[in-house]
Amino acid sequence: MTADQIFVGSIAIVLSIVTTIAALGYLPAAFELGLAKRIQQRYGQRGAARFYWLVSALLFALGLVILCDVRPSFAVPEAEREQMIAGDSDGESQ
Protein backbone atom coordinates (compact mmCIF):
# COMPACT_ATOMS: atom_id res chain seq x y z
CA MET A 1 0.00 0.00 0.00
CA THR A 2 1.32 3.39 -0.93
CA ALA A 3 1.23 6.64 0.97
CA ASP A 4 -1.36 8.12 -1.37
CA GLN A 5 -3.72 5.19 -0.70
CA ILE A 6 -3.34 5.74 3.04
CA PHE A 7 -4.00 9.45 2.61
CA VAL A 8 -7.08 9.08 0.40
CA GLY A 9 -8.54 6.22 2.47
CA SER A 10 -8.03 8.19 5.70
CA ILE A 11 -9.66 11.30 4.23
CA ALA A 12 -12.68 9.21 3.15
CA ILE A 13 -13.06 7.82 6.67
CA VAL A 14 -12.68 11.27 8.26
CA LEU A 15 -15.38 12.62 5.93
CA SER A 16 -17.52 9.64 6.91
CA ILE A 17 -17.18 10.65 10.56
CA VAL A 18 -18.13 14.25 9.73
CA THR A 19 -21.24 13.15 7.83
CA THR A 20 -22.18 10.84 10.70
CA ILE A 21 -21.99 13.83 13.05
CA ALA A 22 -24.20 15.75 10.61
CA ALA A 23 -26.69 12.87 10.43
CA LEU A 24 -26.94 12.80 14.21
CA GLY A 25 -27.88 16.49 14.16
CA TYR A 26 -24.78 17.87 15.88
CA LEU A 27 -23.82 19.84 12.77
CA PRO A 28 -26.91 21.88 11.85
CA ALA A 29 -25.04 23.92 9.22
CA ALA A 30 -24.80 20.74 7.13
CA PHE A 31 -28.54 20.89 6.51
CA GLU A 32 -28.10 24.32 4.88
CA LEU A 33 -26.02 22.91 2.02
CA GLY A 34 -27.65 22.78 -1.41
CA LEU A 35 -28.70 19.17 -1.92
CA ALA A 36 -29.38 18.52 1.76
CA LYS A 37 -31.57 21.61 1.93
CA ARG A 38 -33.62 20.45 -1.08
CA ILE A 39 -33.99 16.97 0.43
CA GLN A 40 -35.04 18.54 3.72
CA GLN A 41 -37.67 20.70 1.98
CA ARG A 42 -39.10 17.69 0.17
CA TYR A 43 -38.73 14.87 2.74
CA GLY A 44 -38.19 16.74 6.00
CA GLN A 45 -35.41 16.61 8.56
CA ARG A 46 -35.57 12.83 8.78
CA GLY A 47 -35.04 12.46 5.02
CA ALA A 48 -32.02 14.76 5.09
CA ALA A 49 -30.59 12.81 8.02
CA ARG A 50 -31.05 9.56 6.08
CA PHE A 51 -29.24 11.16 3.16
CA TYR A 52 -26.29 11.93 5.43
CA TRP A 53 -26.38 8.38 6.85
CA LEU A 54 -26.20 7.00 3.32
CA VAL A 55 -23.30 9.28 2.36
CA SER A 56 -21.53 8.36 5.58
CA ALA A 57 -21.88 4.62 4.94
CA LEU A 58 -20.66 4.98 1.35
CA LEU A 59 -17.64 7.06 2.37
CA PHE A 60 -16.72 4.63 5.14
CA ALA A 61 -16.98 1.65 2.78
CA LEU A 62 -14.92 3.50 0.18
CA GLY A 63 -12.25 4.31 2.76
CA LEU A 64 -12.04 0.69 3.85
CA VAL A 65 -11.81 -0.56 0.28
CA ILE A 66 -8.99 1.87 -0.45
CA LEU A 67 -7.12 1.01 2.74
CA CYS A 68 -7.51 -2.74 2.16
CA ASP A 69 -5.98 -2.28 -1.31
CA VAL A 70 -8.93 -3.88 -3.06
CA ARG A 71 -8.96 -3.25 -6.79
CA PRO A 72 -10.47 -4.84 -9.88
CA SER A 73 -8.39 -7.49 -11.62
CA PHE A 74 -7.60 -5.23 -14.57
CA ALA A 75 -6.21 -2.42 -12.40
CA VAL A 76 -2.52 -3.18 -11.97
CA PRO A 77 -0.30 -0.76 -10.00
CA GLU A 78 2.51 0.88 -11.95
CA ALA A 79 5.30 -1.00 -10.12
CA GLU A 80 3.72 -4.38 -10.84
CA ARG A 81 3.10 -3.39 -14.47
CA GLU A 82 6.81 -2.56 -14.91
CA GLN A 83 7.76 -5.94 -13.40
CA MET A 84 5.39 -7.74 -15.76
CA ILE A 85 6.82 -5.89 -18.77
CA ALA A 86 10.39 -6.61 -17.64
CA GLY A 87 9.51 -10.29 -17.18
CA ASP A 88 8.06 -10.52 -20.68
CA SER A 89 11.15 -9.00 -22.32
CA ASP A 90 13.59 -11.47 -20.69
CA GLY A 91 12.97 -13.98 -23.46
CA GLU A 92 10.48 -16.08 -21.54
CA SER A 93 8.18 -16.45 -24.50
CA GLN A 94 6.75 -19.87 -25.25
N, C-alpha and C positions, 0 to 999 in steps of 0.2 A: 504494500500500500504506500502510495506516495503522499508527500506533504499536502499537495493540493486536494487530494481525496479527503484527508483528515480535516482540512479547513472547510471545504464545502459541506461535508457531512455534519460537522459540528455546527456550522451556521444554520443548516436546515433544522437541526434539533433545537437550537436556541430559538429560532423563529416559531417552532412548534410549541415551545414553552410559553412564548409571548402570546400566541393565539389561544392557548389554553387559558391563560390569565384573562384574556378578553372574553372568552366564552363564559367564564365563571362570573363575569360582570365587574371585575376589579379594574377594568380599563375602559371606562365609559366613552372615552374619546374614540375608541376603535369603532363604535357604532355610528360615528359621524362621517366615516369614510364612504366614498361613492357607492360601491356595490352593496356594502353592508347597510347603508342608509336606505337604498331602494328595497332591499330584502325586508328590512324592518318596516317600511311603509306598507309593503304588500302582505307580509306574513306575521308581522309583529315582532316583539322583542325575542320571543322564543325561537322564531324562525331564523333570526339573525344569529342567535347564540348557536343554533344547530349548524349554521353555515360555518361559524368559527370552529366548532368541534370537528367538522368534516375537514376543513383546511388544516387544522392541527394534526389530525390523524394522518392525513396524506403527507404532510411535511415530516412527521416523525418516521413514517415508513420509508420515505425517500432517504432521510438521513441514515437510517439503519442499513438500507440497501447499499448506499455509497460507502459507508464505513465497513461493511462486510465484504466489499470488493466483488459484489455480484454484478455480472455483466452478461449480455447475450453472447452466444458462441461465436458470432461473427466479429465482435468487438475485441480486437487484440491490442494490448498496450504496445507502444512504440518500441520499447526495449525487446519484448518478445518477438515482434515483427522483424527486427534487425537480426535476431538470432536465427529465426526461421530462414531468412534470406541468406545469411551466411552459411547455414547448414546445407541449403540447396546448391550453393555455388562451389562446394567442396568436392564435387564430382561424385556425389552419392546417388546419381540417377540410376534407374533400373532399366 
